[in-house]
Amino acid sequence: MDDDRLHEWLRGAKLRGWDGLLRTSLDVGGMWGPLAAQMLYVGEPVLRHVLRTAPLNDLAELLETPEGVARLRQWLDQD
């Protein structure tokens, strides 16, 4: 996993005001993280056209485990 690339993407999401949406998605869909990860893996070829710079595989890897979701929340709360 490329933490630097994921941090850069999260910084961009924060600048666009998406951090609240991302936090809410993590809170509401917490137990669905592994399913969301699989959806990212399967949908990656199509999503790549829309979300060109998003580190989809890295994000999916984090969503697979509760520890990864907690790590993502921690990164969203930084700064």
Residue frames as qw, qx, qy, qz and C-alpha x, y, z in Angstrom:
[[0.000, 0.890, 0.456, 0.000, 0.00, 0.00, 0.00],
 [0.409, 0.342, 0.002, 0.846, 1.27, 3.45, -0.90],
 [0.272, -0.674, -0.522, 0.446, 0.48, 5.56, 2.18],
 [0.170, -0.353, 0.108, 0.914, 1.85, 8.75, 0.60],
 [0.104, -0.180, -0.641, -0.739, -0.45, 8.45, -2.40],
 [0.312, -0.591, -0.741, -0.062, -3.44, 7.76, -0.17],
 [0.290, -0.583, -0.319, 0.689, -2.59, 10.71, 2.11],
 [0.072, -0.154, 0.325, 0.930, -2.32, 12.99, -0.93],
 [0.215, -0.377, -0.730, -0.527, -5.71, 11.82, -2.19],
 [0.351, -0.644, -0.636, 0.240, -7.26, 12.37, 1.25],
 [0.224, -0.420, -0.080, 0.876, -5.78, 15.89, 1.40],
 [0.081, -0.065, -0.520, -0.848, -7.40, 16.62, -1.96],
 [0.314, -0.517, -0.768, -0.210, -10.71, 15.21, -0.74],
 [0.320, -0.597, -0.458, 0.576, -10.52, 17.46, 2.33],
 [0.113, -0.249, 0.169, 0.947, -9.81, 20.51, 0.18],
 [0.229, -0.221, -0.643, -0.696, -12.91, 19.71, -1.87],
 [0.484, -0.222, 0.301, -0.791, -14.99, 19.41, 1.30],
 [0.769, -0.003, -0.555, -0.318, -15.53, 15.65, 0.96],
 [0.190, 0.253, -0.827, 0.465, -14.13, 14.77, 4.38],
 [0.505, -0.039, 0.456, -0.732, -17.55, 14.96, 6.04],
 [0.834, 0.227, -0.211, -0.457, -19.02, 12.65, 3.41],
 [0.583, 0.331, -0.731, 0.127, -16.14, 10.22, 3.80],
 [0.080, -0.211, 0.750, -0.622, -16.46, 10.20, 7.61],
 [0.678, 0.062, 0.254, -0.687, -20.21, 9.66, 7.41],
 [0.799, 0.290, -0.446, -0.279, -19.74, 6.85, 4.92],
 [0.379, 0.289, -0.815, 0.329, -17.26, 5.16, 7.25],
 [0.299, -0.111, 0.621, -0.716, -19.62, 5.59, 10.23],
 [0.758, 0.168, 0.099, -0.623, -22.75, 4.36, 8.47],
 [0.875, 0.327, -0.308, -0.179, -21.12, 1.61, 6.46],
 [0.244, -0.682, 0.669, -0.166, -18.58, 0.45, 9.04],
 [0.696, -0.125, 0.698, -0.108, -19.59, -3.19, 9.04],
 [0.785, 0.566, 0.244, -0.065, -19.88, -3.18, 5.25],
 [0.088, -0.819, 0.468, 0.320, -16.22, -2.27, 4.75],
 [0.449, -0.203, 0.820, 0.292, -15.19, -5.68, 3.36],
 [0.522, 0.584, 0.620, 0.050, -18.10, -5.62, 0.90],
 [0.205, 0.951, -0.022, -0.228, -17.20, -2.07, -0.15],
 [0.289, -0.616, 0.640, 0.357, -13.60, -3.21, -0.64],
 [0.521, 0.135, 0.806, 0.247, -14.70, -6.03, -2.93],
 [0.410, 0.817, 0.399, -0.072, -16.91, -3.62, -4.88],
 [0.005, 0.895, -0.306, -0.325, -13.90, -1.34, -5.38],
 [0.411, -0.335, 0.778, 0.339, -11.77, -4.24, -6.59],
 [0.491, 0.410, 0.751, 0.161, -14.44, -5.42, -9.05],
 [0.286, 0.896, 0.335, -0.048, -15.44, -1.93, -10.20],
 [0.428, -0.614, 0.242, 0.617, -11.90, -0.59, -10.48],
 [0.416, 0.137, 0.583, 0.684, -11.70, -0.76, -14.30],
 [0.046, 0.759, 0.524, 0.384, -14.83, 1.38, -14.65],
 [0.375, -0.879, -0.193, 0.224, -14.16, 3.64, -11.66],
 [0.595, -0.256, 0.234, 0.725, -10.68, 4.37, -12.99],
 [0.264, 0.491, 0.452, 0.696, -12.29, 6.47, -15.77],
 [0.258, -0.859, -0.311, -0.314, -14.17, 8.62, -13.26],
 [0.550, -0.821, 0.146, 0.048, -11.75, 8.69, -10.33],
 [0.735, 0.584, -0.271, 0.214, -8.48, 8.83, -12.24],
 [0.221, 0.613, -0.563, 0.509, -6.19, 9.83, -9.41],
 [0.723, -0.478, 0.232, -0.441, -7.91, 7.91, -6.61],
 [0.106, 0.406, -0.903, 0.092, -5.80, 5.12, -5.09],
 [0.790, -0.143, -0.180, -0.569, -8.67, 2.63, -5.35],
 [0.808, 0.031, -0.579, 0.110, -6.70, -0.52, -4.53],
 [0.265, 0.198, -0.588, 0.738, -5.09, 1.12, -1.48],
 [0.458, -0.212, 0.178, -0.844, -8.47, 2.34, -0.30],
 [0.857, -0.083, -0.363, -0.356, -10.01, -1.11, -0.80],
 [0.624, 0.135, -0.669, 0.381, -7.15, -2.68, 1.14],
 [0.033, -0.198, 0.506, -0.839, -7.89, -0.41, 4.11],
 [0.634, -0.147, -0.014, -0.759, -11.62, -1.10, 4.01],
 [0.709, 0.040, -0.691, -0.135, -11.09, -4.86, 4.30],
 [0.558, -0.209, -0.680, 0.428, -10.33, -4.78, 8.03],
 [0.337, -0.882, -0.330, 0.001, -11.62, -2.84, 11.05],
 [0.573, -0.512, 0.079, 0.635, -8.03, -1.75, 11.74],
 [0.367, 0.198, 0.440, 0.795, -7.78, -0.32, 8.24],
 [0.109, -0.779, -0.475, -0.393, -11.04, 1.58, 8.65],
 [0.503, -0.794, -0.172, 0.294, -9.78, 2.98, 11.97],
 [0.545, -0.232, 0.254, 0.765, -6.55, 4.03, 10.27],
 [0.188, 0.491, 0.496, 0.691, -8.50, 5.77, 7.52],
 [0.302, -0.866, -0.381, -0.114, -10.58, 7.61, 10.14],
 [0.581, -0.603, -0.004, 0.547, -7.40, 8.67, 11.93],
 [0.427, 0.048, 0.372, 0.823, -5.96, 10.07, 8.71],
 [0.006, -0.696, -0.501, -0.514, -9.19, 11.96, 8.01],
 [0.441, -0.850, -0.277, 0.083, -9.03, 13.54, 11.48],
 [0.617, -0.260, 0.060, 0.740, -5.45, 14.76, 11.03],
 [0.209, 0.166, 0.218, 0.939, -4.81, 18.43, 10.24]]
